[in-house]
Amino acid sequence: MKEIYYNSTRGLNKNFTASRAILNGISEDGGLFIPHTIPFIDEEELKKLKYMTYKELALCIIEKFFTDFSKEELKECIDLAYDNKFESDKIVPLEKVGDVFYLELFHGPTLAFKDMALCLLPHLMKTAAKKQKLHKEIVILTATSGDTGKAALEGFANVEGTKIVVFFPEQGVSKIQKKQMVTQQGGNTKVVGIEGNFDDAQSEVKKIFNDHELKEELNENSYRFSSANSINIGRLIPQVVYYFYGYMELLRRGEINFGNKINFSVPTGNFGNILAAYYAKKMGLPINKLICASNENRVLYDFFENGTYDAEREFILTISPSMDILISSNLERLIYDISGKDSTVVNKLMTNLSEHSKYTVSESMKEELKVFYGGFASEEETLKCIKETFDTYQYLMDTHTSVAYSVYKNYLRDTCDDTKTIVVSTASPFKFTKSVMSALDTKYSYQEDLELVEVMSKIASLEIPAPIRKLEDSKVVHNTVCKREEMKEEIRKFLL
Ligand SMILES: *Cc1c(COP(=O)(O)O)cnc(C)c1O
């Protein structure tokens, strides 16, 4: 197999092995690690993927990227990740609803798609640390818009040789998301609410990563930082797998013939999930359009429309909070790609972004964006699509998934493209009961998330997922709230 090396989008760190890139999380110049080339799967090999189980497929895709891991090492990691923590033995069931397919990525331990990568990442990191002969304790620092935090906590809780600190916007997550986090068990975990939004949390975490003084101090105490955010390449690559799985499932069911192209509509925030789809396409998976669906924080929609990324705008708290983001970190990886892998261009644009909150790509770069269709859904449309789909098909989706469906509907209206389409379903409706139930009937808007769990289960004839049942009588064990400027001090208090 061809060796794959990892380079920084900004040019400083070059030729890192996968295990080194995974351990570092982010490059020293603030850039993100990207594979030096995307491995290609030819037709003959693609045909062989058709009858693979999810785990077999995961091994086949991931080993092409993480070439310094042995097959045995990766297999062990994958077996530990995708086990009975997942409620469905298919791992990611595909549901047909009317003419649309929903790839349900939310049957893991925290009921959101982030489990797909975060069940695997701790095992990849432990293995990587062994390979790099690292004897320091790994400290995971994570900023979360709601779902990453819990998924990372579940993944890393009680994993030997690791500690994890999660920062979440105190006012920016659902009640259930918050309860999931602040009740987290495990002596190696720390959860902190911040007075600010997700972008505040994320940019401060990025800053702390590059704080040399703190790094020294940790070093002396035998700690080193890593990241579980989707800036870590160890999160991105495992997400490529389910795009292949969705395609193969359509093939197995005879919905498409081999070689037919399909569309994916992806509810997007930090641009990690849809970037994995873009990588799948580059690997040779027959994909027509990648529909990038935003909520009212429509910064990506505007970018695809006019080539200018402009983060200088009001931050809107929506009913799809995991997508309330104005700085989509992973877009940097796409920018690098469409610039012809030119770090000088990336540096220039990212400097513009940090100094002026905006940048504009060249005409030729804009040309490369045509595989994407950008759209956004208003709060009203999001609610309406939940209700319509439920009334017509008795299929209940969460708010994030509804954004993707809603944008897909607009795409259909604009293009009349009848290509088979998979809507990527990123969260269980049980995670956002208040918003979802209010979509069905406004009378529920006076009740709290947890009170509506039973009602939702009855009305939609869905079993209450085990992780939600467990929440009822879990005790709050984390109650720290701090300002953005105090985040660093909280980390020091926890570790030193
Ligand atoms: C994180 C998240 C998203 C957005 O995914 P990105 O990779 O950040 O674009 C969408 N839906 C849900 C439920 C999420 O948790």
The ligand as an SDF file (V2000), in Angstrom:
LIG
                    3D

 15 15  0  0  0  0  0  0  0  0999 V2000
  -21.6470   18.4450   14.6390 C   0  0  0  0  0  0  0  0  0  0  0  0
  -22.9910   18.2680   14.0720 C   0  0  0  0  0  0  0  0  0  0  0  0
  -23.3080   18.7090   12.7780 C   0  0  0  0  0  0  0  0  0  0  0  0
  -22.3120   19.4590   11.9150 C   0  0  0  0  0  0  0  0  0  0  0  0
  -21.2450   18.6540   11.5030 O   0  0  0  0  0  0  0  0  0  0  0  0
  -19.8880   19.3600   11.0050 P   0  0  0  0  0  0  0  0  0  0  0  0
  -18.9400   18.2420   10.7850 O   0  0  0  0  0  0  0  0  0  0  0  0
  -19.4620   20.2480   12.1200 O   0  0  0  0  0  0  0  0  0  0  0  0
  -20.2110   20.1150    9.7810 O   0  0  0  0  0  0  0  0  0  0  0  0
  -24.5830   18.4530   12.3010 C   0  0  0  0  0  0  0  0  0  0  0  0
  -25.5080   17.8320   13.0420 N   0  0  0  0  0  0  0  0  0  0  0  0
  -25.2430   17.3920   14.2900 C   0  0  0  0  0  0  0  0  0  0  0  0
  -26.3170   16.7210   15.0610 C   0  0  0  0  0  0  0  0  0  0  0  0
  -23.9730   17.5860   14.8460 C   0  0  0  0  0  0  0  0  0  0  0  0
  -23.7300   17.1420   16.0840 O   0  0  0  0  0  0  0  0  0  0  0  0
  1  2  1  0
  2  3  1  0
  2 14  2  0
  3  4  1  0
  3 10  2  0
  4  5  1  0
  5  6  1  0
  6  7  2  0
  6  8  1  0
  6  9  1  0
 10 11  1  0
 11 12  2  0
 12 13  1  0
 12 14  1  0
 14 15  1  0
M  END
$$$$
